[in-house]
Amino acid sequence: MQPIKVGLAGYGFSGQSFHRPLLVHLEEFHIEAVMSSNEEKVLKDIEGATVVSTLDDLLQEDIELVVITTPNHLHYSMIKQSLLAGKHVIVEKPFVTNSKEGEELLALAKEKGLHLSVFHNRRFDADFLTIQQLLKEEALGQIYTYEAHFDRFRPAIKDRWKENKIEGAGVLYDLGSHLLDQALTLFGKPKWVQADVFPQRNPDKAEDYFVITLGYDVLRVQLYSRSIVLDPGPRYQVHGLNGSYVKHGMDRQEDDLKAGKNPQSEDWGMEDEENWGVLTTISEEDVTSEVIPSEKGDYSQFYLGVYGALRENQVLPVDPEDALQVIKIIEACKESAESGRVITL
């Protein structure tokens, strides 16, 4: 096996908590260099890595793949610079902050014959994988309503870029990217979008609230993210002609990664039974409910898919066109919120 040599651009929360542990524990990858201003923190976590201070320096290292985990407004320029240097690129979600930039980058990657993908890791959440399986089995029949929440209770606003009014900040780009990518993965492109998006806690800070409706034919997809929700209720509700699936609780992988657990361990991604969802179905007027064991979540599958694409000419785990579509829907959500109109796609 020839491991893929990785340069990690950025070593904040995402780089340290998500990408490093996945890459370090997969023999298919080796982190050669890290762009960071905190050399001590990097070397404590990644023994033997070269620490550099700029992207220019990182691109001079012996690497094949650049993994970009910097603030959202830097994604476009860093992706473009990396592609021009002949490197494959993985970037944290959201892909970019506007679709025009995304289209340019997709064209550049194609021109250079390079792979470009976006870390939409929540495609590999245990509960979302379970929903995908239920829909594949047509356990609910035709779907009429899909509802997904990413609610939190955070009355205090932290002094960090995600919560300040800068390009690409705010909950719509942050958590909205996850929820929109999941919805598009399940149901494809909607016909129209309606959204309410605004800074509920402080008008001088970034947006921290959204309610989004995606319209299909008879299907309605409703996505929520709110910062003042102490008792969040179900994370997912899926309602169809033959039944409903209701799911509480969050996928545990983020907490386990932050706690330093090994993503290659046998019980990785296994949800606690108390968080398993309930499937209620109707047949000949009889209504029955059963607890559905969640599928095994595994963020490692994203990077194993990247390895397959780079080494074995397989399909990328996240098509960059999908990530671009998420950005286009975000733009439609912003337009809808600002105009008070339904936006036809």
C-alpha positions as CSV (number, residue, x, y, z in Angstrom):
1,M,0.0,0.0,0.0
2,Q,1.2,3.5,-0.9
3,P,-0.2,5.9,1.7
4,I,-1.4,9.3,0.5
5,K,0.8,12.1,1.7
6,V,-1.3,14.8,3.3
7,G,-0.7,18.5,4.1
8,L,-3.2,19.8,6.7
9,A,-4.0,23.5,6.1
10,G,-5.2,24.7,9.4
11,Y,-5.2,23.2,12.9
12,G,-8.1,24.7,14.7
13,F,-11.1,22.8,16.1
14,S,-12.0,21.1,12.8
15,G,-8.4,20.1,11.9
16,Q,-7.5,18.9,15.4
17,S,-10.8,17.2,16.3
18,F,-12.1,15.8,13.1
19,H,-9.4,15.4,10.4
20,R,-6.3,14.6,12.4
21,P,-7.7,11.6,14.3
22,L,-9.3,10.1,11.2
23,L,-6.1,10.6,9.1
24,V,-3.7,9.4,11.8
25,H,-5.6,6.2,12.5
26,L,-6.0,5.2,8.8
27,E,-2.9,3.5,7.3
28,E,-4.0,4.7,3.9
29,F,-2.8,8.3,4.8
30,H,0.2,10.0,6.3
31,I,0.2,13.6,7.5
32,E,3.5,15.0,6.3
33,A,3.0,18.7,7.1
34,V,0.7,21.0,8.9
35,M,0.1,24.7,8.4
36,S,-0.4,26.2,11.8
37,S,0.8,29.1,14.1
38,N,1.0,26.7,17.0
39,E,3.9,24.3,16.4
40,E,3.9,22.9,19.9
41,K,0.2,21.8,19.7
42,V,0.7,20.2,16.3
43,L,3.8,18.2,17.4
44,K,2.1,17.1,20.5
45,D,-0.6,15.5,18.4
46,I,1.3,14.5,15.2
47,E,4.8,13.3,15.9
48,G,7.3,14.0,13.2
49,A,5.1,16.3,11.1
50,T,6.7,19.4,9.5
51,V,5.0,22.6,10.8
52,V,4.8,25.5,8.4
53,S,3.3,29.0,8.7
54,T,1.9,29.6,5.2
55,L,0.1,27.8,2.5
56,D,3.0,28.6,0.1
57,D,5.3,26.7,2.4
58,L,2.9,23.8,2.8
59,L,2.6,23.4,-1.0
60,Q,6.4,23.1,-1.2
61,E,6.3,20.0,0.9
62,D,6.2,16.4,-0.4
63,I,2.4,16.0,-0.4
64,E,-0.3,14.8,-2.8
65,L,-3.4,16.0,-0.9
66,V,-4.2,19.2,0.8
67,V,-6.9,19.1,3.5
68,I,-8.2,22.7,4.1
69,T,-9.8,23.4,7.5
70,T,-9.5,27.2,7.7
71,P,-12.3,29.7,8.1
72,N,-14.9,29.6,5.4
73,H,-14.0,32.9,3.7
74,L,-10.5,31.5,3.0
75,H,-11.7,28.3,1.2
76,Y,-11.8,29.7,-2.3
77,S,-8.4,31.2,-2.5
78,M,-6.7,28.3,-0.7
79,I,-8.4,25.7,-2.9
80,K,-7.5,27.6,-6.1
81,Q,-3.8,27.9,-5.0
82,S,-3.6,24.3,-4.1
83,L,-5.1,23.1,-7.4
84,L,-2.8,25.4,-9.3
85,A,0.1,23.8,-7.4
86,G,-1.0,20.4,-8.7
87,K,-2.5,19.0,-5.4
88,H,-5.7,17.1,-4.8
89,V,-7.9,19.0,-2.3
90,I,-10.4,18.1,0.5
91,V,-12.0,21.1,2.1
92,E,-14.2,21.5,5.1
93,K,-17.8,22.3,4.5
94,P,-19.1,24.7,3.4
95,F,-17.4,24.3,0.0
96,V,-17.1,28.1,-0.7
97,T,-19.2,31.2,0.2
98,N,-20.7,31.7,-3.2
99,S,-21.6,29.5,-6.2
100,K,-19.7,31.5,-8.8
101,E,-16.4,30.7,-7.0
102,G,-17.4,27.0,-6.7
103,E,-18.1,26.7,-10.4
104,E,-14.7,28.2,-11.2
105,L,-13.0,25.7,-8.8
106,L,-14.8,22.7,-10.3
107,A,-13.7,23.8,-13.8
108,L,-10.1,24.3,-12.6
109,A,-10.0,20.8,-10.9
110,K,-11.3,19.2,-14.1
111,E,-8.8,21.1,-16.3
112,K,-5.9,20.0,-14.1
113,G,-7.2,16.4,-13.7
114,L,-7.3,16.7,-10.0
115,H,-9.7,15.5,-7.3
116,L,-11.7,18.0,-5.3
117,S,-14.2,17.0,-2.6
118,V,-15.9,18.5,0.5
119,F,-16.0,17.0,4.0
120,H,-19.7,16.5,4.3
121,N,-19.1,14.0,7.1
122,R,-22.7,13.9,8.4
123,R,-23.6,11.7,5.5
124,F,-22.0,9.1,7.7
125,D,-23.9,9.8,10.9
126,A,-25.6,6.6,12.3
127,D,-29.1,8.1,12.3
128,F,-28.8,9.5,8.8
129,L,-27.5,6.2,7.5
130,T,-30.5,4.5,9.2
131,I,-32.9,6.9,7.4
132,Q,-31.3,6.1,4.1
133,Q,-31.7,2.4,4.7
134,L,-35.4,2.8,5.7
135,L,-36.1,4.8,2.5
136,K,-34.2,2.2,0.4
137,E,-36.4,-0.5,1.9
138,E,-39.5,1.7,1.3
139,A,-40.5,1.1,5.0
140,L,-42.5,4.3,5.1
141,G,-44.0,4.3,1.7
142,Q,-44.1,7.6,-0.2
143,I,-42.6,10.3,1.9
144,Y,-44.7,13.4,2.5
145,T,-42.7,15.2,5.3
146,Y,-39.1,15.2,6.3
147,E,-38.0,17.3,9.3
148,A,-34.4,17.6,10.6
149,H,-33.1,19.7,13.5
150,F,-29.7,21.0,14.6
151,D,-30.8,22.9,17.7
152,R,-28.6,24.0,20.6
153,F,-28.8,26.0,23.8
154,R,-26.2,28.7,23.6
155,P,-27.4,32.0,25.1
156,A,-23.9,33.4,25.2
157,I,-22.2,34.4,22.0
158,K,-18.5,33.4,21.7
159,D,-15.9,35.8,20.3
160,R,-15.0,33.7,17.3
161,W,-15.2,34.1,13.5
162,K,-18.2,31.8,13.2
163,E,-20.3,34.1,15.2
164,N,-19.1,37.5,13.9
165,K,-20.5,39.3,10.8
166,I,-17.9,38.2,8.3
167,E,-18.2,36.5,4.9
168,G,-19.2,32.8,5.3
169,A,-20.0,33.0,9.0
170,G,-23.2,32.1,10.7
171,V,-25.3,29.1,11.3
172,L,-26.7,28.8,7.7
173,Y,-23.2,28.1,6.3
174,D,-22.1,26.1,9.3
175,L,-25.0,23.8,10.3
176,G,-27.2,24.5,7.3
177,S,-24.5,22.9,5.1
178,H,-25.0,19.6,6.9
179,L,-28.8,19.6,6.9
180,L,-29.0,20.7,3.3
181,D,-26.5,18.2,2.1
182,Q,-28.4,15.4,3.9
183,A,-31.8,16.5,2.4
184,L,-30.3,16.8,-1.1
185,T,-28.7,13.4,-0.7
186,L,-32.1,11.9,0.1
187,F,-34.4,13.8,-2.2
188,G,-32.4,15.6,-4.8
189,K,-32.9,19.3,-5.9
190,P,-36.1,20.9,-4.7
191,K,-38.4,23.0,-6.9
192,W,-38.4,26.0,-4.5
193,V,-37.0,27.3,-1.3
194,Q,-38.5,29.5,1.5
195,A,-36.4,30.5,4.5
196,D,-36.3,32.6,7.6
197,V,-32.7,33.4,8.6
198,F,-31.5,36.0,11.0
199,P,-29.4,36.8,14.1
200,Q,-31.8,36.1,16.9
201,R,-29.5,36.6,19.9
202,N,-27.8,39.8,18.7
203,P,-28.5,41.7,15.5
204,D,-24.9,42.8,15.3
205,K,-23.6,39.2,15.2
206,A,-23.8,36.5,12.6
207,E,-27.1,34.6,11.8
208,D,-27.9,32.1,14.5
209,Y,-31.4,31.0,13.5
210,F,-33.0,29.5,10.5
211,V,-36.1,27.6,9.4
212,I,-35.9,26.4,5.8
213,T,-38.6,24.7,3.7
214,L,-37.7,22.9,0.5
215,G,-40.6,22.2,-1.8
216,Y,-40.8,19.2,-4.1
217,D,-44.1,17.8,-5.5
218,V,-46.1,16.6,-2.5
219,L,-43.0,16.3,-0.3
220,R,-42.0,19.1,2.1
221,V,-38.6,19.2,3.7
222,Q,-38.2,21.4,6.8
223,L,-34.8,22.1,8.3
224,Y,-34.2,23.9,11.6
225,S,-31.3,25.4,13.5
226,R,-31.9,27.5,16.6
227,S,-29.5,28.6,19.3
228,I,-32.0,29.0,22.2
229,V,-33.5,25.5,22.5
230,L,-33.0,23.8,25.9
231,D,-35.2,20.8,25.1
232,P,-34.7,20.1,21.4
233,G,-37.2,17.3,20.9
234,P,-36.7,14.9,17.9
235,R,-33.7,15.3,15.7
236,Y,-35.4,13.7,12.7
237,Q,-39.0,13.0,11.8
238,V,-39.9,11.3,8.6
239,H,-43.5,10.8,7.7
240,G,-44.8,8.7,4.8
241,L,-48.0,7.0,3.6
242,N,-47.2,3.7,5.4
243,G,-45.7,5.1,8.6
244,S,-43.3,7.4,10.5
245,Y,-39.8,7.3,11.8
246,V,-38.9,9.5,14.8
247,K,-35.4,9.8,16.1
248,H,-33.9,11.7,19.2
249,G,-30.3,12.3,20.1
250,M,-27.1,13.2,18.2
251,D,-24.6,11.0,16.5
252,R,-21.8,10.3,19.0
253,Q,-18.8,10.5,16.7
254,E,-18.0,14.1,17.2
255,D,-18.0,13.7,21.0
256,D,-15.9,10.6,20.7
257,L,-13.4,12.3,18.4
258,K,-13.1,15.2,20.8
259,A,-12.6,12.7,23.7
260,G,-9.7,11.1,21.8
261,K,-11.3,7.8,21.0
262,N,-9.9,5.6,18.2
263,P,-12.2,5.8,15.1
264,Q,-11.0,2.3,14.2
265,S,-12.2,0.7,17.4
266,E,-14.8,-2.1,17.1
267,D,-17.6,-0.2,18.7
268,W,-17.0,3.1,16.9
269,G,-20.1,4.8,15.6
270,M,-22.5,2.5,17.5
271,E,-25.3,4.5,19.1
272,D,-26.6,4.0,22.6
273,E,-29.9,2.1,22.6
274,E,-31.8,4.9,24.3
275,N,-31.1,7.0,21.2
276,W,-32.4,4.5,18.7
277,G,-35.4,5.7,16.6
278,V,-38.9,4.4,16.6
279,L,-40.6,3.2,13.4
280,T,-44.4,3.3,13.5
281,T,-46.2,1.6,10.6
282,I,-49.8,0.9,9.6
283,S,-51.0,-2.3,7.9
284,E,-54.6,-3.3,7.4
285,E,-55.6,-0.7,10.0
286,D,-53.2,-2.1,12.6
287,V,-50.6,0.3,13.9
288,T,-47.4,-1.1,15.3
289,S,-44.2,0.5,16.7
290,E,-40.8,-0.9,16.9
291,V,-37.4,0.4,18.0
292,I,-35.0,0.4,15.1
293,P,-31.3,-0.2,15.9
294,S,-29.2,2.5,14.3
295,E,-26.8,1.7,11.6
296,K,-23.1,2.0,12.4
297,G,-21.8,5.5,11.8
298,D,-18.3,5.9,10.4
299,Y,-16.7,9.2,9.3
300,S,-13.7,7.1,8.3
301,Q,-15.7,6.0,5.2
302,F,-15.2,9.5,3.8
303,Y,-11.5,9.2,3.8
304,L,-11.5,5.6,2.7
305,G,-13.6,6.8,-0.3
306,V,-11.0,9.5,-1.0
307,Y,-8.3,6.9,-1.0
308,G,-10.3,4.8,-3.4
309,A,-10.7,7.8,-5.7
310,L,-7.0,8.7,-5.7
311,R,-5.5,5.3,-5.8
312,E,-8.1,3.0,-7.5
313,N,-10.0,5.5,-9.7
314,Q,-13.2,5.1,-7.8
315,V,-16.0,7.7,-7.4
316,L,-15.4,10.4,-4.7
317,P,-17.4,9.9,-1.6
318,V,-18.8,13.4,-2.0
319,D,-19.2,14.7,-5.5
320,P,-18.1,18.4,-5.6
321,E,-21.2,19.1,-7.8
322,D,-23.3,18.1,-4.7
323,A,-21.4,20.5,-2.5
324,L,-21.9,23.3,-5.1
325,Q,-25.6,22.6,-5.1
326,V,-25.6,23.1,-1.3
327,I,-24.1,26.5,-1.8
328,K,-26.7,27.4,-4.4
329,I,-29.5,26.5,-2.0
330,I,-27.8,28.6,0.7
331,E,-27.9,31.5,-1.7
332,A,-31.5,30.9,-2.4
333,C,-32.2,30.8,1.4
334,K,-30.5,34.1,1.9
335,E,-32.5,35.6,-1.0
336,S,-35.7,34.3,0.4
337,A,-35.0,35.6,3.9
338,E,-34.1,39.0,2.7
339,S,-37.0,39.4,0.3
340,G,-39.7,37.5,2.2
341,R,-40.4,35.5,-1.0
342,V,-40.4,31.9,-2.1
343,I,-37.4,31.4,-4.5
344,T,-38.0,29.1,-7.5
345,L,-35.0,27.1,-8.5
